[in-house]
Amino acid sequence: MNKISIEISLYSLQNEYRTAVIDFLKDIETQNKLEIHYSAMSTLIIGDYEIIMNLIVKKIKLIFETYKAVFVLKISNACLPD
């Protein structure tokens, strides 16, 4: 297993910006193989490379099809919490 961490921030460019963020996070939370940490500015997701990357690609596409948005991502295989 290639374990990675991804820090992701979603900035929805609409008045009801929370709806896009909540929709995105609800979908991510359904994956029980991932470790998820929330903060005010971003979400940290830790798990297997293939699982995370496949999930993120699908979920970003769904958000872009529904909302105007900006994503900021940091992906690392070295900065994993103990």
C-alpha positions in Angstrom: 0.0 0.0 0.0 1.3 3.4 -0.9 0.0 5.7 1.8 -0.4 9.4 1.1 -1.9 12.5 2.7 -3.8 15.1 0.8 -4.7 18.5 2.2 -7.6 19.9 0.3 -9.4 23.2 0.4 -12.6 23.9 -1.5 -13.6 27.5 -2.3 -17.1 27.7 -3.7 -17.7 30.8 -5.8 -21.4 31.3 -5.0 -23.5 32.8 -2.3 -24.4 29.5 -0.7 -20.8 28.4 -0.6 -21.4 26.0 2.4 -23.6 23.8 0.3 -20.8 22.8 -2.1 -18.4 22.2 0.8 -20.9 20.0 2.7 -21.8 18.1 -0.5 -18.1 17.4 -1.1 -17.3 16.3 2.5 -20.4 14.1 2.8 -19.2 12.1 -0.2 -15.6 11.8 1.1 -16.9 10.7 4.6 -18.6 7.6 3.1 -15.1 6.1 2.5 -14.4 4.0 5.6 -10.8 3.2 4.5 -9.7 6.8 4.9 -8.6 8.8 7.9 -10.1 12.3 7.7 -9.1 15.4 9.8 -11.1 18.6 9.5 -9.9 22.2 10.2 -11.4 25.6 9.5 -9.3 26.1 6.3 -8.9 22.6 4.9 -9.4 18.9 5.2 -6.6 16.3 5.5 -7.3 12.9 4.0 -4.9 10.0 4.7 -5.0 6.6 3.1 -4.0 4.5 0.1 -2.9 6.4 -3.0 -5.2 4.6 -5.5 -8.3 5.0 -3.2 -7.7 8.7 -2.5 -6.8 9.7 -6.0 -9.7 7.8 -7.7 -12.1 9.3 -5.2 -10.8 12.9 -5.4 -10.9 12.9 -9.2 -14.6 11.8 -9.2 -15.7 14.1 -6.5 -13.9 17.2 -8.0 -15.7 16.5 -11.3 -19.1 16.3 -9.5 -18.5 19.6 -7.7 -17.3 21.3 -11.0 -20.5 20.0 -12.8 -22.7 21.6 -10.1 -20.8 24.6 -8.7 -18.3 27.2 -9.7 -15.4 26.4 -7.4 -11.6 26.5 -6.8 -9.7 23.6 -5.2 -6.3 23.9 -3.6 -4.5 20.5 -3.1 -1.3 19.4 -1.4 -0.4 15.8 -1.9 2.5 14.1 -0.1 3.9 10.6 0.6 6.3 12.0 3.1 4.3 14.2 5.5 2.1 11.5 7.2 1.1 12.0 10.8 2.2 9.3 13.3 
